Amino acid sequence: MRRFHRVLQAAALVSCASVALAQAPAPEPTPVHPELWPAAKSPGLVDAKTEARITAIMARMSLREKVGQMIQADTASIKPEDLEKYPLGSILAGGNSPPIDAPDRSPASAWVATARAFNAVAMEKRDGHEPIPIMFGIDAVHGNSNVVGATLFPHNIGLGAMHDPALMRKIGAATAAETAASGIDWAFGPTLAVPQDERWGRAYEGYSEDPAIVAAYAGPMVEGLQGKPGTQTTVQAGRVAASVKHFLGDGGTTGGIDQGDTQVDEETLIRIHDAGYPKAVDAGTMTVMASFSSWNGTKMHGNKALLTDVLKGRMGFDGFVVGDWNGHGQIPGCTNTDCPATFNAGLDMAMAPDSWKGLFESTLAAAQSGKIPMARIDDAVRRILRVKMKLGLFNPARPYENKPQEMGSPAHRAIARQAVRESLVLLKNEGVLPIKTSATVLVAGDAADDIGRQSGGWTLSWQGDGNTNADFPGATSIYAGIAEALKAGGGKAILSTGGSFTQKPDVAVVVFGEQPYAELRGDVRTLEFQPGDKKALALLKKLKAAGIPTVSVFLSGRPLWVNPELNQSDAFVAAWFPGSEGEGVADVLVGGKTDFHGTLSFSWPKTAAQFRLNKGMAGYDPLFPLGYGLTYAKGGHVGPLSEVAGIDASDTNSSVFIAKGIVAKPFKLETGAAVQRHLVDSADRQEGAIQLAFTGAGEASILGPNLSLEREANAEMNVEVTYRLDKAAKGPVTLALGSGPVRIDAALGTPGTWHKLRIPLKCFSSHGTYLGGISHPFKLSADAPFTITISDMQLATDPAGAVCPN
């Protein structure tokens, strides 16, 4: 599920992408043959007593109330009192959406209060209203990761490396207990994508490129969240509804593009991308989430053959199908606020976070006119009420809401710590591991003592940014875990992120890797690790030159080309994004009592250009194959590796324009005669910057290849500039993206201090920029003298402080 920041501008603002999609003709759907698909059947969702009760309730419901059950709104865009007029059936909290009247990063108590406030209105006894409980959904994708104090498990790519379905069941149960304890009854997971191209920013949400691993995990994770069919499966027992996603083919899009098109034949779609869904249905999943992506040009939110004929027909799915974030609006002929086609295709509940009011009214009108048949309305409502009953929502008792001790409990943290141990994959070890408990260990790297970095995306915010260690009470960083492990044998850990030391250590552990990300920001066009910033490589070279044995602990959401870093390391561990329990890393690295267990569930690339590298494909030639993983008991030597990336990283850059004062390739900076430019050393930031001094009216522009930023605008992304105002302007200053200038002089702040200016892409669109074709992503203009120093400029997703200045 996509989780975005609340809308910063008027709701009437519609991105160019949405307009284009709405006007595009619908392609002819690829024919589907349901009899070719694996059969399945939802166990226990349908029984005579429940269906009779549903029939009685539906007889008392008005059409308005039935339509309300089919619409889901986001907490950032609806208040409890809105339910008096609009009787919606569901609420969600998107990635940057807070509980009501509470900050973004809040403990369980704030979420409990939010759930109770919405349910209080939904369950009121008033004329013409049938009391029906709200179903509250959240992205508990690696633990209840929106809630402060929760246990955070490794992301799915790490869990896939464990090859331990039994532990998956325990992880699901712990996640369910902590979700129910925060008043929430629906987890948007597990993801059953089978990623085929690691450039996709959601690749780490998939367990493996191997459909067999995904199939083996689907049932246990669903049963962990919901309980095994035939046992207690209600919120009263600490269970929550699962939502397997994203049906179907989201991991196979051409080019690894998020929300893209999976261009495969039906046999391939079944064999690879459907692998987990029959198992999940057989395990009793209560909901399925439709994918943003398309199959051979047809949007999944509008694909009746797959949603209805295959999923509900051939697979016997008796729960309900929910949409993704305004995904219905991407169907040709639809908008975010008007889409009968999606319900007629088989969607039962539309996720309309900020468009709910318009979609409610248009869907009601479509039902009244017969554009959506009454039988389809009744089927959708019956499915939704069926899940609410089976989940126990009609029972007002919520004993888990009175169990705050479930959040981050020792038992749950022990499960997560075990998962970290089992997920680590040893790629190289030239005798430096395990580390003796008596050793003096230098712990270095910019992620060594950073719980947010080790937890990755979908952690307290959509992209996992803006977090500090203080946001994770009870959690342990990788450095803290190593320090604790060394105490047992009299050793010690010295933290120095930059790798400095006064006394030479016995060994260094360097923790580095990708920054947290989710889709869009996480989409890349090369598999080279940090092509524009080789800080980690420089640190490894520094330690090697000093003769210090070095262990690299690499944090990432996918296998990446790291040959230069591997060459500079005596041992190299793929730790993925391990979550809140950093001790799990130390358990394996220090002492030698616990051996490595994990093996690769994704193939590791030999070059940065091996984008679709999957076992069984023609020309399969990885650096480390699927299933690779060393152990202490069975080691393996890795010789010198080629450091030729195989692809020019600058050709793939479309989001970073200035980095540490350097204009990033393939972009270039042009300045007029009235603008003087200087590279400067920014001592207060300890990095480079570029100073632009306007002596009069002039402009400075960044030019480059033509960019299309429509998807990024639809995802509420911003232009982010990190700058210091050196001399304030005495006249207008504008920043243009393409042709749309935005006046920024009043927003630049105080001279002499560093600031971040974040302007939504939609802001530029509203000022005249056509986001589908931008040849210069930066044009700074002034009418009078002023001076500004810029260290960085890029596209970013962090919503904090984003403004449209005028």
Helices and strands as residue ranges (DSSP letters): H 16-23, G 34-36, H 48-60, H 63-69, E 71-74, G 80-84, E 90-93, H 108-122, E 135-138, H 156-162, H 165-180, E 186-187, G 203-205, H 211-226, G 235-237, E 243-247, G 250-252, G 254-256, E 261-262, H 266-268, I 269-273, H 277-282, E 287-290, E 294-295, E 298-299, G 300-302, H 304-304, I 305-314, E 320-322, G 327-330, H 340-345, E 350-351, H 356-369, H 374-390, G 399-402, G 404-406, H 410-423, E 425-429, E 440-444, H 451-455, G 469-471, H 478-487, E 492-495, E 507-513, H 535-545, E 550-555, H 563-567, E 571-574, H 583-589, G 649-652, E 656-659, E 662-663, E 668-671, E 675-682, E 687-694, E 698-703, H 710-714, E 718-727, E 733-737, E 740-743, G 745-747, E 754-760, H 761-766, E 778-782, E 786-796
